[in-house]
Amino acid sequence: MSDKTLTRADLAEAVYREVGLSRQESADLVQSVLALMSDTLASGHSVKLSSFGSFLLRDKRGRVGRNPKTGIEVPIEARRVLVFKPSQVLKERVDSALSKD
Protein backbone atom coordinates (compact mmCIF):
# COMPACT_ATOMS: atom_id res chain seq x y z
CA MET A 1 0.00 0.00 0.00
CA SER A 2 1.25 3.47 -0.85
CA ASP A 3 2.04 6.06 1.82
CA LYS A 4 1.06 8.89 -0.55
CA THR A 5 -1.34 11.47 0.83
CA LEU A 6 -3.85 13.10 -1.50
CA THR A 7 -3.30 16.86 -1.38
CA ARG A 8 -5.21 19.92 -2.52
CA ALA A 9 -2.76 20.23 -5.43
CA ASP A 10 -3.49 16.60 -6.42
CA LEU A 11 -7.23 17.36 -6.46
CA ALA A 12 -6.68 20.47 -8.58
CA GLU A 13 -4.50 18.47 -11.00
CA ALA A 14 -7.21 15.79 -11.30
CA VAL A 15 -9.84 18.45 -12.08
CA TYR A 16 -7.47 19.94 -14.67
CA ARG A 17 -7.00 16.55 -16.38
CA GLU A 18 -10.58 15.26 -16.14
CA VAL A 19 -12.66 18.41 -16.67
CA GLY A 20 -10.37 20.46 -18.87
CA LEU A 21 -10.35 23.69 -16.89
CA SER A 22 -7.10 25.63 -16.74
CA ARG A 23 -4.78 24.81 -13.86
CA GLN A 24 -5.66 28.09 -12.13
CA GLU A 25 -9.40 27.55 -12.60
CA SER A 26 -9.04 24.00 -11.29
CA ALA A 27 -7.19 25.19 -8.19
CA ASP A 28 -9.81 27.91 -7.64
CA LEU A 29 -12.65 25.37 -7.98
CA VAL A 30 -11.07 23.00 -5.43
CA GLN A 31 -10.46 25.94 -3.09
CA SER A 32 -14.07 27.09 -3.44
CA VAL A 33 -15.48 23.64 -2.69
CA LEU A 34 -13.25 23.20 0.38
CA ALA A 35 -14.09 26.72 1.60
CA LEU A 36 -17.82 26.03 1.26
CA MET A 37 -17.45 22.78 3.20
CA SER A 38 -15.40 24.52 5.91
CA ASP A 39 -17.86 27.41 6.21
CA THR A 40 -20.81 25.00 6.43
CA LEU A 41 -19.15 23.01 9.21
CA ALA A 42 -18.08 26.17 11.04
CA SER A 43 -21.70 27.35 11.01
CA GLY A 44 -22.75 24.15 12.82
CA HIS A 45 -24.18 22.17 9.90
CA SER A 46 -23.20 18.76 8.54
CA VAL A 47 -21.79 18.07 5.06
CA LYS A 48 -23.00 14.97 3.21
CA LEU A 49 -21.32 13.79 0.00
CA SER A 50 -23.36 11.05 -1.66
CA SER A 51 -21.46 7.76 -2.12
CA PHE A 52 -18.54 9.19 -0.11
CA GLY A 53 -19.60 10.02 3.43
CA SER A 54 -20.70 12.65 5.91
CA PHE A 55 -18.80 15.18 7.97
CA LEU A 56 -20.70 15.58 11.23
CA LEU A 57 -20.30 17.79 14.28
CA ARG A 58 -20.68 15.99 17.57
CA ASP A 59 -20.90 17.60 21.01
CA LYS A 60 -18.86 15.85 23.67
CA ARG A 61 -19.65 16.27 27.36
CA GLY A 62 -17.14 17.53 29.84
CA ARG A 63 -15.51 14.77 31.84
CA VAL A 64 -12.71 14.00 34.24
CA GLY A 65 -9.56 12.65 32.61
CA ARG A 66 -6.37 11.37 34.13
CA ASN A 67 -2.79 12.28 33.34
CA PRO A 68 -1.30 8.85 32.52
CA LYS A 69 2.15 9.85 33.73
CA THR A 70 1.23 11.28 37.12
CA GLY A 71 -2.23 9.82 37.70
CA ILE A 72 -3.60 13.26 38.59
CA GLU A 73 -7.23 13.87 37.62
CA VAL A 74 -7.72 16.69 35.11
CA PRO A 75 -11.05 18.19 34.01
CA ILE A 76 -11.68 17.99 30.26
CA GLU A 77 -13.97 20.73 28.98
CA ALA A 78 -17.07 20.05 26.90
CA ARG A 79 -16.28 20.54 23.23
CA ARG A 80 -17.54 20.08 19.69
CA VAL A 81 -15.62 17.66 17.49
CA LEU A 82 -15.64 16.95 13.77
CA VAL A 83 -16.36 13.34 12.79
CA PHE A 84 -16.25 11.66 9.37
CA LYS A 85 -18.66 8.80 8.74
CA PRO A 86 -17.91 6.95 5.49
CA SER A 87 -20.81 5.81 3.31
CA GLN A 88 -21.47 2.12 2.75
CA VAL A 89 -20.32 2.52 -0.87
CA LEU A 90 -16.94 3.92 0.26
CA LYS A 91 -16.54 1.23 2.91
CA GLU A 92 -17.17 -1.52 0.36
CA ARG A 93 -14.79 0.05 -2.15
CA VAL A 94 -11.98 0.35 0.41
CA ASP A 95 -12.59 -3.18 1.71
CA SER A 96 -12.47 -4.67 -1.78
CA ALA A 97 -9.31 -2.72 -2.66
CA LEU A 98 -7.58 -3.89 0.54
CA SER A 99 -8.61 -7.52 0.04
CA LYS A 100 -6.91 -7.58 -3.41
CA ASP A 101 -3.48 -6.94 -1.86
DSSP file with accessible surface (Angstrom, degrees, kcal/mol):
  #  RESIDUE AA STRUCTURE BP1 BP2  ACC     N-H-->O    O-->H-N    N-H-->O    O-->H-N    TCO  KAPPA ALPHA  PHI   PSI    X-CA   Y-CA   Z-CA
    1    1 A M              0   0  186      0, 0.0     2,-0.2     0, 0.0    97,-0.0   0.000 360.0 360.0 360.0 142.3    0.0    0.0    0.0
    2    2 A S        -     0   0   90      1,-0.1     0, 0.0     2,-0.1     0, 0.0  -0.479 360.0-149.2 -80.2 147.0    1.2    3.5   -0.8
    3    3 A D        +     0   0  157     -2,-0.2     2,-0.2     2,-0.1    -1,-0.1   0.237  55.9 130.5 -95.4  11.8    2.0    6.1    1.8
    4    4 A K        -     0   0  142      1,-0.0     2,-0.4     0, 0.0    -2,-0.1  -0.464  48.6-146.7 -71.1 135.5    1.1    8.9   -0.5
    5    5 A T        -     0   0  107     -2,-0.2     2,-0.4     0, 0.0    -2,-0.1  -0.867  16.8-122.2-102.4 133.7   -1.3   11.5    0.8
    6    6 A L        -     0   0  122     -2,-0.4     2,-0.2     4,-0.1     3,-0.0  -0.623  37.7-166.8 -74.5 125.4   -3.9   13.1   -1.5
    7    7 A T     >  -     0   0   62     -2,-0.4     4,-2.1     1,-0.1     5,-0.2  -0.623  36.9-104.1-110.8 171.6   -3.3   16.9   -1.4
    8    8 A R  H  > S+     0   0  132      1,-0.2     4,-2.4     2,-0.2     5,-0.2   0.889 123.5  53.7 -59.4 -40.3   -5.2   19.9   -2.5
    9    9 A A  H  > S+     0   0   68      1,-0.2     4,-2.4     2,-0.2    -1,-0.2   0.884 106.0  52.7 -63.9 -38.1   -2.8   20.2   -5.4
   10   10 A D  H  > S+     0   0   48      2,-0.2     4,-2.2     1,-0.2    -1,-0.2   0.902 109.6  48.9 -63.3 -41.7   -3.5   16.6   -6.4
   11   11 A L  H  X S+     0   0   66     -4,-2.1     4,-2.3     2,-0.2    -2,-0.2   0.927 111.4  48.8 -63.2 -44.2   -7.2   17.4   -6.5
   12   12 A A  H  X S+     0   0   12     -4,-2.4     4,-2.5     1,-0.2    -2,-0.2   0.907 110.9  50.8 -63.3 -39.6   -6.7   20.5   -8.6
   13   13 A E  H  X S+     0   0   57     -4,-2.4     4,-2.5     2,-0.2    -1,-0.2   0.898 109.2  51.1 -65.0 -39.8   -4.5   18.5  -11.0
   14   14 A A  H  X S+     0   0   35     -4,-2.2     4,-2.9     2,-0.2     5,-0.3   0.909 110.4  48.5 -64.9 -41.2   -7.2   15.8  -11.3
   15   15 A V  H  X>S+     0   0   30     -4,-2.3     4,-2.6     2,-0.2     5,-1.1   0.929 110.5  52.6 -63.4 -42.1   -9.8   18.4  -12.1
   16   16 A Y  H  X5S+     0   0   81     -4,-2.5     4,-0.8     1,-0.2    -2,-0.2   0.938 116.0  39.2 -58.4 -46.5   -7.5   19.9  -14.7
   17   17 A R  H  <5S+     0   0  155     -4,-2.5    -2,-0.2     1,-0.1    -1,-0.2   0.907 124.1  36.8 -71.8 -43.8   -7.0   16.5  -16.4
   18   18 A E  H  <5S+     0   0  159     -4,-2.9    -3,-0.2    -5,-0.2    -2,-0.2   0.864 127.9  29.2 -81.5 -38.9  -10.6   15.3  -16.1
   19   19 A V  H  <5S-     0   0   97     -4,-2.6    -3,-0.2    -5,-0.3    -2,-0.1   0.794  95.2-128.3 -96.4 -32.6  -12.7   18.4  -16.7
   20   20 A G     << +     0   0   61     -5,-1.1    -4,-0.2    -4,-0.8    -3,-0.1   0.585  55.1 143.0  94.9   9.0  -10.4   20.5  -18.9
   21   21 A L        -     0   0   54     -6,-0.6    -1,-0.3     1,-0.1    -2,-0.1  -0.365  60.9 -90.6 -71.2 163.3  -10.4   23.7  -16.9
   22   22 A S     >  -     0   0   53      1,-0.1     4,-2.7    -2,-0.1     5,-0.2  -0.265  39.2-106.2 -66.4 164.7   -7.1   25.6  -16.7
   23   23 A R  H  > S+     0   0  137      1,-0.2     4,-2.4     2,-0.2     5,-0.2   0.911 122.1  48.1 -60.5 -41.6   -4.8   24.8  -13.9
   24   24 A Q  H  > S+     0   0  125      2,-0.2     4,-2.6     1,-0.2    -1,-0.2   0.926 112.2  48.0 -66.2 -43.6   -5.7   28.1  -12.1
   25   25 A E  H  > S+     0   0  103      2,-0.2     4,-2.4     1,-0.2    -2,-0.2   0.895 111.7  51.4 -63.5 -38.0   -9.4   27.6  -12.6
   26   26 A S  H  X S+     0   0    0     -4,-2.7     4,-2.4     2,-0.2    -2,-0.2   0.926 110.9  47.0 -64.1 -45.4   -9.0   24.0  -11.3
   27   27 A A  H  X S+     0   0   38     -4,-2.4     4,-2.5     1,-0.2    -2,-0.2   0.909 112.8  49.9 -63.3 -40.8   -7.2   25.2   -8.2
   28   28 A D  H  X S+     0   0   83     -4,-2.6     4,-2.6     2,-0.2    -2,-0.2   0.895 110.0  50.9 -64.7 -39.5   -9.8   27.9   -7.6
   29   29 A L  H  X S+     0   0   79     -4,-2.4     4,-2.4     2,-0.2    -2,-0.2   0.943 111.5  46.6 -63.9 -46.8  -12.6   25.4   -8.0
   30   30 A V  H  X S+     0   0   12     -4,-2.4     4,-2.6     1,-0.2     5,-0.2   0.933 113.3  50.2 -61.1 -43.6  -11.1   23.0   -5.4
   31   31 A Q  H  X S+     0   0   86     -4,-2.5     4,-2.5     1,-0.2    -1,-0.2   0.915 110.2  50.2 -61.5 -41.0  -10.5   25.9   -3.1
   32   32 A S  H  X S+     0   0   75     -4,-2.6     4,-2.4     2,-0.2    -1,-0.2   0.910 110.9  48.1 -64.7 -43.4  -14.1   27.1   -3.4
   33   33 A V  H  X S+     0   0   74     -4,-2.4     4,-2.4     2,-0.2    -2,-0.2   0.939 114.1  46.1 -63.3 -46.4  -15.5   23.6   -2.7
   34   34 A L  H  X S+     0   0   50     -4,-2.6     4,-2.6     1,-0.2    -2,-0.2   0.893 112.3  51.4 -65.4 -37.6  -13.3   23.2    0.4
   35   35 A A  H  X S+     0   0   32     -4,-2.5     4,-2.9    -5,-0.2     5,-0.2   0.915 109.7  49.8 -65.1 -41.4  -14.1   26.7    1.6
   36   36 A L  H  X S+     0   0  117     -4,-2.4     4,-2.4     2,-0.2    -2,-0.2   0.926 112.1  47.8 -63.3 -42.8  -17.8   26.0    1.3
   37   37 A M  H  X S+     0   0   34     -4,-2.4     4,-2.4     2,-0.2    -2,-0.2   0.937 113.6  47.6 -62.6 -45.2  -17.5   22.8    3.2
   38   38 A S  H  X S+     0   0   72     -4,-2.6     4,-2.7     1,-0.2    -2,-0.2   0.918 112.5  48.4 -62.2 -45.2  -15.4   24.5    5.9
   39   39 A D  H  X S+     0   0  108     -4,-2.9     4,-1.6     2,-0.2    -1,-0.2   0.889 110.8  51.4 -63.7 -39.8  -17.9   27.4    6.2
   40   40 A T  H  <>S+     0   0   40     -4,-2.4     5,-2.1    -5,-0.2    -2,-0.2   0.933 113.2  44.2 -63.5 -45.0  -20.8   25.0    6.4
   41   41 A L  H ><5S+     0   0   25     -4,-2.4     3,-1.8     1,-0.2    -2,-0.2   0.911 110.8  54.4 -66.1 -41.6  -19.2   23.0    9.2
   42   42 A A  H 3<5S+     0   0   89     -4,-2.7    -1,-0.2     1,-0.3    -2,-0.2   0.816 103.5  56.8 -63.3 -27.9  -18.1   26.2   11.0
   43   43 A S  T 3<5S-     0   0   75     -4,-1.6    -1,-0.3    -5,-0.2    -2,-0.2   0.445 125.6-101.9 -84.0   0.9  -21.7   27.4   11.0
   44   44 A G  T < 5S+     0   0   32     -3,-1.8     2,-0.3     1,-0.3    -3,-0.2   0.560  81.6 121.9  96.7   8.8  -22.7   24.2   12.8
   45   45 A H      < -     0   0  117     -5,-2.1    -1,-0.3    11,-0.1     2,-0.1  -0.712  58.5-116.4-104.7 159.1  -24.2   22.2    9.9
   46   46 A S        -     0   0   68     -2,-0.3     2,-0.5    10,-0.1    10,-0.2  -0.476  17.1-139.9 -87.7 160.3  -23.2   18.8    8.5
   47   47 A V  E     -A   55   0A  16      8,-2.2     8,-3.3    -2,-0.1     2,-0.5  -0.991  16.6-169.9-122.3 124.1  -21.8   18.1    5.1
   48   48 A K  E     -A   54   0A 168     -2,-0.5     2,-0.6     6,-0.2     6,-0.2  -0.969   6.1-170.0-118.7 124.1  -23.0   15.0    3.2
   49   49 A L  E >>  -A   53   0A  66      4,-3.1     4,-2.3    -2,-0.5     3,-2.2  -0.949  30.8-121.2-113.0 110.6  -21.3   13.8    0.0
   50   50 A S  T 34 S+     0   0  106     -2,-0.6    37,-0.0     1,-0.3    -2,-0.0  -0.180  93.3   6.6 -54.9 136.7  -23.4   11.1   -1.7
   51   51 A S  T 34 S+     0   0   74      1,-0.1    -1,-0.3    35,-0.0     0, 0.0   0.542 129.8  61.9  65.9   7.9  -21.5    7.8   -2.1
   52   52 A F  T <4 S-     0   0   93     -3,-2.2    35,-2.1     1,-0.2     2,-0.3   0.635 101.1 -99.0-121.1 -62.0  -18.5    9.2   -0.1
   53   53 A G  E  <  -AB  49  86A   2     -4,-2.3    -4,-3.1    33,-0.3     2,-0.4  -0.957  27.9 -81.5 160.7-174.6  -19.6   10.0    3.4
   54   54 A S  E     -AB  48  85A  23     31,-2.6    31,-3.1    -2,-0.3     2,-0.6  -0.956  17.2-146.8-126.3 139.4  -20.7   12.7    5.9
   55   55 A F  E     -AB  47  84A  45     -8,-3.3    -8,-2.2    -2,-0.4     2,-0.3  -0.937  32.2-176.4-100.2 118.0  -18.8   15.2    8.0
   56   56 A L  E     - B   0  83A  45     27,-3.3    27,-3.2    -2,-0.6     2,-0.5  -0.872  25.2-134.8-119.4 150.9  -20.7   15.6   11.2
   57   57 A L  E     - B   0  82A  46     -2,-0.3     2,-0.4    25,-0.2    25,-0.2  -0.889  25.0-170.7-101.5 132.0  -20.3   17.8   14.3
   58   58 A R  E     - B   0  81A 130     23,-2.8    23,-3.1    -2,-0.5     2,-0.5  -0.987  17.1-137.2-127.1 132.6  -20.7   16.0   17.6
   59   59 A D  E     - B   0  80A 110     -2,-0.4     2,-0.4    21,-0.2    21,-0.2  -0.770  18.9-158.6 -88.3 128.5  -20.9   17.6   21.0
   60   60 A K  E     - B   0  79A  90     19,-3.5    19,-1.8    -2,-0.5     3,-0.1  -0.907  16.1-122.9-108.6 137.2  -18.9   15.8   23.7
   61   61 A R        -     0   0  209     -2,-0.4     2,-0.1    17,-0.2    18,-0.0  -0.315  30.9 -99.7 -69.9 157.9  -19.7   16.3   27.4
   62   62 A G        +     0   0   41     16,-0.1     2,-0.3    13,-0.0    15,-0.2  -0.430  52.6 169.3 -70.6 151.4  -17.1   17.5   29.8
   63   63 A R  E     -C   76   0B 128     13,-2.2    13,-3.6    -2,-0.1     2,-0.6  -0.957  38.5 -95.9-155.1 172.6  -15.5   14.8   31.8
   64   64 A V  E     -C   75   0B  94     -2,-0.3     2,-0.2    11,-0.2     9,-0.0  -0.874  41.4-174.8-100.3 123.3  -12.7   14.0   34.2
   65   65 A G  E     -C   74   0B  10      9,-3.5     9,-2.7    -2,-0.6     2,-0.4  -0.540  16.3-129.8-106.1 178.5   -9.6   12.7   32.6
   66   66 A R  E     -C   73   0B 151      7,-0.3     7,-0.2    -2,-0.2     6,-0.1  -0.995  15.5-124.1-135.4 131.7   -6.4   11.4   34.1
   67   67 A N     >  -     0   0   63      5,-2.7     4,-3.1    -2,-0.4     5,-0.2  -0.622  23.1-150.3 -69.4 116.7   -2.8   12.3   33.3
   68   68 A P  T  4 S+     0   0  130      0, 0.0    -1,-0.2     0, 0.0     0, 0.0   0.810  91.2  50.0 -65.5 -24.7   -1.3    8.8   32.5
   69   69 A K  T  4 S+     0   0  195      1,-0.1    -2,-0.0     3,-0.1    -3,-0.0   0.927 127.9  18.2 -78.8 -43.6    2.2    9.8   33.7
   70   70 A T  T  4 S-     0   0   81      2,-0.1    -1,-0.1     0, 0.0     3,-0.1   0.646  91.1-130.5-103.5 -20.3    1.2   11.3   37.1
   71   71 A G     <  +     0   0   34     -4,-3.1     2,-0.2     1,-0.3    -2,-0.0   0.496  55.7 147.3  81.9   2.2   -2.2    9.8   37.7
   72   72 A I        -     0   0  108     -5,-0.2    -5,-2.7    -6,-0.1    -1,-0.3  -0.535  51.6-117.9 -75.6 134.7   -3.6   13.3   38.6
   73   73 A E  E     -C   66   0B 115     -2,-0.2    -7,-0.3    -7,-0.2    -1,-0.1  -0.517  32.6-171.4 -72.9 138.7   -7.2   13.9   37.6
   74   74 A V  E     -C   65   0B  66     -9,-2.7    -9,-3.5    -2,-0.2     2,-0.2  -0.999  22.9-121.8-133.5 130.4   -7.7   16.7   35.1
   75   75 A P  E     -C   64   0B  98      0, 0.0     2,-0.5     0, 0.0   -11,-0.2  -0.531  21.1-152.9 -72.5 136.9  -11.0   18.2   34.0
   76   76 A I  E     -C   63   0B  50    -13,-3.6   -13,-2.2    -2,-0.2     3,-0.1  -0.963  19.2-127.6-111.5 121.8  -11.7   18.0   30.3
   77   77 A E        -     0   0  152     -2,-0.5     2,-0.1   -15,-0.2   -17,-0.1  -0.255  26.7 -98.0 -66.5 153.9  -14.0   20.7   29.0
   78   78 A A        +     0   0   67    -16,-0.1     2,-0.3   -19,-0.0   -17,-0.2  -0.406  56.2 170.4 -64.9 144.4  -17.1   20.1   26.9
   79   79 A R  E     -B   60   0A  93    -19,-1.8   -19,-3.5    -3,-0.1     2,-0.5  -0.979  36.8-115.3-154.0 167.0  -16.3   20.5   23.2
   80   80 A R  E     -B   59   0A 142     -2,-0.3     2,-0.3   -21,-0.2   -21,-0.2  -0.926  34.0-167.4-108.8 131.6  -17.5   20.1   19.7
   81   81 A V  E     -B   58   0A  43    -23,-3.1   -23,-2.8    -2,-0.5     2,-0.5  -0.867  20.2-123.7-121.8 153.0  -15.6   17.7   17.5
   82   82 A L  E     -B   57   0A 101     -2,-0.3     2,-0.4   -25,-0.2   -25,-0.2  -0.816  30.4-173.3 -95.3 131.5  -15.6   17.0   13.8
   83   83 A V  E     -B   56   0A  37    -27,-3.2   -27,-3.3    -2,-0.5     2,-0.5  -0.968  15.1-148.5-127.3 140.2  -16.4   13.3   12.8
   84   84 A F  E     -B   55   0A  80     -2,-0.4   -29,-0.2   -29,-0.2    -2,-0.0  -0.944  10.2-170.2-108.5 129.1  -16.2   11.7    9.4
   85   85 A K  E     -B   54   0A 124    -31,-3.1   -31,-2.6    -2,-0.5   -33,-0.1  -0.948  18.2-140.3-118.0 108.9  -18.7    8.8    8.7
   86   86 A P  E     -B   53   0A  41      0, 0.0   -33,-0.3     0, 0.0     2,-0.1  -0.367  19.7-114.7 -68.5 149.2  -17.9    7.0    5.5
   87   87 A S     >  -     0   0   27    -35,-2.1     4,-2.5   -38,-0.1     5,-0.2  -0.326  26.0-109.8 -74.6 164.6  -20.8    5.8    3.3
   88   88 A Q  H  > S+     0   0  114      1,-0.2     4,-2.6     2,-0.2     5,-0.2   0.887 120.0  56.4 -63.2 -35.7  -21.5    2.1    2.8
   89   89 A V  H  > S+     0   0   78      1,-0.2     4,-2.2     2,-0.2    -1,-0.2   0.932 109.4  45.1 -61.9 -45.4  -20.3    2.5   -0.9
   90   90 A L  H  > S+     0   0   39      2,-0.2     4,-2.7     1,-0.2     5,-0.3   0.922 111.8  52.4 -65.9 -42.8  -16.9    3.9    0.3
   91   91 A K  H  X S+     0   0   88     -4,-2.5     4,-2.7     1,-0.2    -2,-0.2   0.934 111.4  46.4 -58.2 -46.3  -16.5    1.2    2.9
   92   92 A E  H  X S+     0   0  113     -4,-2.6     4,-2.5     1,-0.2    -1,-0.2   0.900 112.2  50.7 -64.9 -39.2  -17.2   -1.5    0.4
   93   93 A R  H  X S+     0   0  187     -4,-2.2     4,-2.0    -5,-0.2    -2,-0.2   0.921 113.2  44.7 -66.0 -43.5  -14.8    0.0   -2.1
   94   94 A V  H  X S+     0   0   66     -4,-2.7     4,-2.5     2,-0.2     5,-0.2   0.934 113.4  50.9 -65.8 -44.2  -12.0    0.4    0.4
   95   95 A D  H  X S+     0   0  102     -4,-2.7     4,-1.9    -5,-0.3    -2,-0.2   0.923 111.7  46.8 -60.1 -42.8  -12.6   -3.2    1.7
   96   96 A S  H  X S+     0   0   52     -4,-2.5     4,-0.8     1,-0.2    -1,-0.2   0.886 112.2  50.4 -69.5 -35.4  -12.5   -4.7   -1.8
   97   97 A A  H  < S+     0   0   51     -4,-2.0     4,-0.4    -5,-0.2     3,-0.4   0.899 112.7  46.8 -67.7 -38.8   -9.3   -2.7   -2.7
   98   98 A L  H >< S+     0   0   85     -4,-2.5     3,-0.8     1,-0.2    -2,-0.2   0.830 107.1  56.7 -73.0 -30.2   -7.6   -3.9    0.5
   99   99 A S  H 3< S+     0   0   95     -4,-1.9    -1,-0.2     1,-0.2    -2,-0.2   0.700  98.1  62.8 -76.3 -16.0   -8.6   -7.5    0.0
  100  100 A K  T 3<        0   0  170     -4,-0.8    -1,-0.2    -3,-0.4    -2,-0.2   0.682 360.0 360.0 -78.1 -19.6   -6.9   -7.6   -3.4
  101  101 A D    <         0   0  143     -3,-0.8    -3,-0.0    -4,-0.4    -4,-0.0  -0.142 360.0 360.0 -69.5 360.0   -3.5   -6.9   -1.9
